Amino acid sequence: MSVRLPSGIWVPVAAAGVGNGGVLGVPEDVDRAGWWRGGARLGDPFGATLIAGHVDSTDQGLGAFAELLGVRPGQQVRVRSKHLEQVFTIRSRRLVPGRELRDVPQVFSVRGERRLTLVTCAPPYEPSRGGYQNLAVVTATPVGDAERRRR
């Protein structure tokens, strides 16, 4: 799977599970992202597809998902799986305090309207408090149905 951010950059996405403490296992590489396999799949008629990536890393620099800190409503994101492709329009970007999403179930729920949820860490960064203090949550809705990819 991969996601094309509004800037045009394609970010590889790997399936990810939830580890101890309820934290999504996002790939270590800041140029890759993780798709929560418990969420909606590309082409599903309802629910959230959750994709998360790092904003940055002390040893790798700025991550691909740093772009999410500046996206605006109306911009588009494209998601590709092995067989499907779907375009989404960004509807909102908000900061969620803390680093856990379990208190914000609509972010990852398989219920409700079809949507794409992109997540990354967001300022402020406070090393004495464990790092970033917020999450940037971007919600996008489908432009149309998922389509079969042309090869």
N, C-alpha and C positions, 0 to 999 in steps of 0.2 A: 504494500500500500504506500501511497505518497500523497502529500498535500502541497498544492501550489498556493503560496501566500500572495497577497495583493501586489507585492513588488515583482512577482514573476519567478521567484526562487522556488524550486521543488525541494521538498524536505522528505527524505525516506522515513517511513513509519513502520515500526515493528509492533506486533501484538504484545501487550503488557498485562500483567496481573497485579493484584494488590498484595503487598507483602505484610509482614508483621507491623502492627500499628495502623493498618489501613492506608498506607502510603502507596500510590501507584508507582510501579517499577519502571520509571522513565529511563531510556538508554543513557549511559554515561556520556556518550558522544554528543556534544552540544549542537551538532549539525544533523541530528536524528531526533525523531519524536516517538512517543509510545501511544498506541491506541488501546483503550481499555476494552478488553475482549468481553467483558460483562455487559457492555452497552449495545446500542443498536448498531447494526451492520449497514454498510452502504447498500442502498436499495430498499431498506425496511420502510414501511409506510408511516411509522411513528417512532417516537423516542429520540434520545440524544446519542450521537456518536461523539465520544469524548477522546480528544487527542491532546496530549500534553508534551511539552518540551522545555528544555532549560533556557533561561534568559542569558546566562553566561556561566563561566567557570574560571576559577583563578588560574588554572594552567592551560585552558583552551581558548580563553577570550570570549568574545561576544557570540552568543548562540543564535541560531536561525530564528527562534521564537521571540527574540528581543524585538522584532518587528511588531509583535502584537501590542506593545506598549503605546504605539502610535497609530494603530488602524482606526478608521472612521466608518460610521454607518454608510452603507451604499457600496463599499468596496466588495470585490468578489474573491472567493476562495474556491479552488477546485480540488476535489478528492478523487483519487484513482485507486481502484483495487485491481486484482488480476483481470477481472472481466468487466467491471463497471466503472463509470465515471459520472460525477455529479457536481454541478455548480451550486454554490451557496452565496447568498448576499449577507454581508455583516449587518446585523440589526443593532447590536449594542456591545459596548466594552465597559466593564465595571471592575472595580477593585473589591476583593473579598478579603476582609481582615483575617490574618492567621494563615496557616499553611495546610489546612485540611479542608476538604470539600464535603465531608460527611454531614456537615450542618447545612449544606446547600444542595438538597437532593435533586432539584430540577436540573442541575448541571450534568448529572449522569443518569437520570432516570430513563428507563425504557418506556415510560408512559408519556402521554401528551403529544403535542405537535412534533412533527419531524424537525430536527435541528442538528446543527453541528456545534460542538462546544470545544473551543481551543483554550488551553490554559498554560500559563507560565508564571514564574515568580515575578513579583513587582516590588519596587521600593516602598518604604525605606529599607536599606540594608543595615542591619545592626549586628555586628559579629558577637557582641556580648549577649545577645538574645537569640542566637542560633541562625542568623542570616537574614534573608528577606522576610519582611513582616506581613506582606500581602500577596495575594494571587491576582493576576489579571485574567479575567474570564471574558472571553469573546464568544458571543452567541450569533449564529448565522442560520438563516432559513433557506430551504431549497428554492432555486429558481424554477426548476422543473423536476421531472422524474429522473431517476438514475438511468443512464443509457449504456447499452453495451459498447465496450471499447472497440474501436476499429483498429485492426492490426496493420 
